[in-house]
């Protein structure tokens, strides 16, 4: 049985708007809701791929890399692409992915990430102290852009004044994040790779107390990352590690600003003894924002998914942003920002073998930023229009004016 009685022409018409990057700068969530209700596994003939919009099917695809592989591309524009070597660890499947994971996971162990807290707090406090109560500020420019990039600079052991260059490199790597000419984006990408490969080679020769040195020295049963593999992973760390955290912060703070009473409730709950309020708020910021909109897998064999017949070789696009608003999982308030939501089984970090390796760091950064903001401000409200990026990959926020009120 092939599930919902929706013919391919209707499904293509329904999903074609998601091929237009402009939709992501607006409000794609009504379309996601319609997909979940009418065609949760929908065939788009324009690109020859399947859109998967419900939480259950996104999890099913994520937990079965043998049936839905990553090595044939993880973004829709990679359909049909061939790579001599994987451009990122995200483009690998077991056993290659298992090897990479074993070599790099120790560099992101929870104890190491928690040891970064004093430095992260100092960075966050300096940024928060520069914000004046009652004066509108752009939280993207003032908080969400600099903090993750400064933290990554510390992680990589590079001069902190280089973070604006890292910002340009990172923006150039994300399709739709900017309107820069393709030649400029390509040159920035090449500069980033050159810089990080040189840094990797330097740390191999002259180890320091930074994550490049730690990853370069990592060894499992005599196996180590090659210089090229280390450089590849550093590119992933620089781009994914700041883009996702940045947009979780900015999008999450927009959620607080637009939902009256949420900030005040969190401030009241967070006072006094350590409790679960802040971690729950960070999880809701992640769910609400879903920094990675979607990733693709490719079916390795004929299979069934959500009552539909998927053919081997078919690309399958998992809409994380839709799955995180699925009423079947998050109830009737799925479309509402609720900082106290519990439980919150979101898929903002992916699921299964490719669960985000930097999840602990992102959560630490989000929690510390909230702590520093709550210590100074008793309210937050919108102060202008939010401008989002036209990217089908990253739920980017270009600017978000808010005004914080003094405690």
N, C-alpha and C positions, 0 to 999 in steps of 0.2 A: 504494500500500500504506500502511496506517495504523499500522504499527509494532506494538508489543506488544499482545497479545490481552487487553486489560483494558477491560471495558465502562465506560461513563460513570458508572454508579451506583457501581461499585467505586472508581473514581478519585475521585469526590466524597467517598465515605466515607473514603478514604485521606487526602485532603488537607483535609477539613473541620477537623481539629484545628489546622491552621496558621492558621485564621481566628480562633482563640481566643488573645488576647494572653497568657493565663496560660502557654501552652506555652513561650513564650520566656523566662520566668522560671525554667524548669526545664531540661530537657535535650532539645532538639528533634533532636539529631544522629542517634539511632537511626531516627527517622522520615525524615530526609533520606536516610540510607543505604538505607532501603527504597524510597524514591522513585527514587533513582538506579538501583537494581537492577530494579525492577518497572515503573515508569512514569516515566521521566526527563522526558517532556513530558506532563504529566497535566492533564486537563480537570476543572475544578471547576465544577459547575453551580449551586452555591449563589450564587456571585458572578459566574459567567459568565466566568471567566478561566482561563488556563493557568499551571501551575507548572512552571518549568524548573529542574532540579536538577543537571544534569551540567555540568562545566566546558566541554566542547566547545560545547554549545548556548548557554550563557551568553555565551561569546565570540562565537559566530555572531550572536546578537541584538545584542550591543554594537557590533559592527563594521559594522552595516548600518542606519544611521539612516534611510535612504530607505525601507526596508521596515518597520522597527520604530521608530516616532517617540516623542518625549518630550513633545510639545506637548499631548497629551491626558491628561497626568498621569503622575507617576512613583511614586505610592503607591496602594495598592489602594483606599483610601477616596476617591480622586479619580476613580474610574470614573464617567464621565458628567458630570464637572465642566466648566464653561466659564469661562475667564478672559478678562477684557477685555484684560489685559496679563499676560505671564508672571510668576508670583510669584517665580521664581528663574531664573538662567541655566540650571539643570539642566532646566527645562521648555521649552527651545527646541531647534530643529533647524536644520541648515544651510538657508539662508545666515545666518539670524539668529544662530545659535549661533557660527558662524564669525566674525561681526562682534564679538560680545561677547568671544570668546576673544582675538581680535587686540588688543582694547583693554585687557583686564585682564591678559593673560599677562605683559607686561613688569614689572608690579608684583610678580610672583612668580618672576622670573628667578633661577636658581641663585646668581648672584653676590650678589644682594640678600639672599637668604635666608641665605647663608653669612656675610654681614656682620652678621647678627643674633646669631651664635654667642656672642660675649663676654657679651652681655646675657642670653641664655638660660642660659649656664653659671652666671652669677652667681645667677640666680633658682633654678636647680636645686640649686646648692651650698647655698644658704641653707636650702632645704627639707630636703635630705638631712642637713645638719648638725644639724637639730632632732630627728632620729630617734636613739633610744638603742639600742645593741646589746643583744639579749636581752630587750627590752621589746616586747610585742606592739603593733602600730600598724595603723591602717586606712589602707592605701596609697591608697585613693580620696580620703579626706578630707585626708590629709597631703601627698600628692604629685600624684595624677592630676587632681584638680579644680583646685587653684590654679595649677599650672605653665602649662598651655596658656592659661588665662584671663589670667594676668599677661603672657604673651608677646603675646597679642592686644591687651591694653591698650597695650602698648608700640607695637605695629604701628599701632594707631589713633591714637596720640598723645593718649590720655585718661588722667586720673589713675588710678594703680594701685589706689587704695582703692575704685574703682568696680567691681572685678572681682566681688565678691559679688552686685552687682545684675545684672551680665552673666550670672552663673550662673543666677539665677532666671529671667531672660528666656529663656535657652537651654533650660532644663529645661521651661519652659512651652510651647516651640515643638515639642517632641518628643512625639507621641502615645504614651501608655503610660509615659512616664518618671516621672510623678508621679500621685498621686491627688487633686491639687488640683481644686476645682470648676471647671467649664468657664468660668464668668464670670470667675474670677480669672485663668485662663490667657489668656483673650481680652484682659483689661485689661493684663496683662503684655506680651502681644504688641504691643498698640497702643502701650504706652509705649516699647518697643524701637524700633519703626518711627519714632515721633516723634523720639526721641533721635538716631537715626542719620541721618534726613533733615535734622535741624538741623545735625548735624556735617558732613554733606556740603555743605550750603549755606555753612556757615562757612568750610570749607577752600577752597571756590571763591573766596570773597571775600578770605580771609586764608590763603594757602598756608603750610604748615609742612613740616617734615621727617618726614612720616609717610605711610602707604600711602593714606590718604584723599586727601591732596593729590596724590600721584602718580597715582592712578587718575582723579581729577578733571581732571588736566591731560593725561592720555593722549589722543593724537590720531592717527588713521590716515586719511590722505587727506582731511583737513579734518573728519572725523567724530569726535565726542566723545560720551561718555555723558551723557545728560540727568541732572538732579538726581534724578529718580525712579529711573532705572536705576542710578545710583550708590548710592542708598539701598538698592535691592533687593539689589545685590551685597554691600553691607556687612552686611545681615541674614544672607545666606548665609555670609559669612565668619565672623561672630560665632557662629552656631549650628553649622554644619558644621565650622568650623575648630577648635572646642574639643571638641565632643561626640565626634568621631571620634578625635582624638588622645588625649583623656582615657581613652577606653575601650580603645584600643590599649595604653596604658601599664598600666592596671589589669589588664586581661585578660591581657596578656603577662606581667606579674609574677606573676599567679596561676599561669600556665603553668610558670614557673620554680619556684615554690614547690611545686607539686604533682608535679613530675617530678624525683625525686632525682638529684643529680649534674650536672644541666644548668648550674646557676649556677657550681659549682666548676670545671667544664670550661671555661666561658666565661672565668672569672677567670684560669685558667692560660693560655688561648690569647691573652687580651687583654694580658697582661703583655709589656713590652718593646716591640719594634718595632711600628709600625702594620701592621695586617693586616686581613684580611677578616672576622674573627670577629664584630666588633660589627655591621657592616652586615648580615651574615647573620642575626644574632640579631634585629635589628629587623624584617627581612622575615618571620621566623617568628612574631614577636609579631603582626604584621599579619595573616598567614594564619590563625593559630590563633584570634585574636579576631574577625576580620572585623567591624570596627565597624559598617559598614552591612550589615544582614542581607539586604536585598532592595530592588530598585527595579523599577518597572514600565515597560513600553513598550506601544505599541498598534500592531497590524499595520495597515499602510496599504493592503494588498492581500492577496488570497489567496496563500498561500505554504506551503511545506513546512518543517518543523523537526523534526529527529530522527525522521523517518519519520512524523510526524503532519501532518495537513492543518489549517492555521490559516486562518481566514477573515478577510478584511479587516474591521477594526473590533474584532477580538478583543484584549482586554488580555492581556499576557504578563508574568508576574512572574518576574524572574531571582533565584534564590536564591543570592546570592554565598556565604553561609555554607556552603551545601551544596557548591557548586562547589569551594570551598577545602579540602574533605575528600574530593575525588573520587579514589578509588583508581586510576583509569585514568591519572591525571596524577601523583599524589604517592606512588603505590605502596602496599605493604602497611602502611607506617607513617603513612598519611594521618591517622589518628586519634590520633597521638602528637605531643606537643610536642617538637620537635627543633631546638634553637637553632643547630645547624650544618647544617641542611638546605640542600642545594645540588645541583641548581637548585631554584628556588622560584617558579614562574610563577603566583603567586596573583593573584586579581582583587579584592583588598581595596580598591584604588583605582578599581575599575571597569576599563573597557577601551575602547579606541577614542576617538572624538571627545569623549566625556565623561570621559576619564581625569582623576582629581582634580587640580585646579589647585594645590592646596596640598600635594601629595605630598612635595616637597622639604622643606618646613618640617616636616611631620610626622616625616619620617625624621631630620632634624637634631635635633629635640626628643627623639625616642626614643633616639638614639645618645648624646646628651649626658647624659640621665638615667641610662642604663646606666653610662656612664663614671664619673659621680659616685658612684653606688651601689657599683660594683665597687671604687672607690678606698678605700671605708670598710668594706665588709662582705664576709665570706668565704662566707656562706651565707644562704639564705632558705628558710623553711618555713612551712606553713600554721599559723595560730593561731586558727582559728575558721571558721565557715561563711561561704561567699561568698553574698551576696544580689544577685540580678540583677533588672533591670527587666522588666516585662511589656510589652515594646515589640516589634512586628513590624518595626520600621524600624532602630532602633539597638540593638546588642548592649550594653546598658548594665550597668554594675556599680555597685550602690548602696553596697556595703561589701565589703571584702576584708581581713580581719585576717591579718597575717603577722608573723613575727619574723625579724629580720636578726641574723646572728651576726658578731662582730667578725673582722677579718682577722688 
